Amino acid sequence: MKVQFYSRSNCPLCEEARLMLELVKEDIYLDVEEINIEEDDELHEKYLLRIPVIESKGQIIQEGRIDYPTLLEAFTS
């Protein structure tokens, strides 16, 4: 499953989200595309106060505090 992971540098919540995605990837296949919002002004404005943001198929799965159970349920249902 293709997943977009919006993040930026020096973001502790993004680091936690990256770890959660790695844990989920141990259970199911995910093709994670990490997108640094600082490289695109439009994305920076849209996601600055919301990151990390995990999106798939145009739907936001989770943002802010990312947790394993929510991710796993979203990607397996």
MOQUI-V623018 format. One record per backbone hydrogen bond with DSSP energy under -0.5 kcal/mol. NH is the residue of the N-H (numbers start at 1). CO is the residue of the C=O. If there is no record, write none. Layout:
NH,CO ; NH,CO
This chain:
3,31 ; 4,55 ; 5,33 ; 6,4 ; 6,53 ; 7,35 ; 12,10 ; 15,11 ; 16,12 ; 17,13 ; 18,14 ; 19,15 ; 20,16 ; 21,17 ; 22,18 ; 23,19 ; 24,20 ; 25,21 ; 26,22 ; 26,23 ; 27,23 ; 27,24 ; 28,24 ; 31,1 ; 32,30 ; 33,3 ; 33,31 ; 34,32 ; 35,5 ; 36,34 ; 37,7 ; 37,35 ; 39,36 ; 40,37 ; 44,40 ; 45,41 ; 46,42 ; 47,43 ; 48,44 ; 50,47 ; 51,47 ; 52,6 ; 53,6 ; 54,62 ; 55,4 ; 56,59 ; 59,56 ; 61,54 ; 61,59 ; 62,54 ; 64,50 ; 64,52 ; 65,63 ; 66,64 ; 71,67 ; 72,68 ; 73,69 ; 74,70 ; 75,71 ; 76,72 ; 77,73
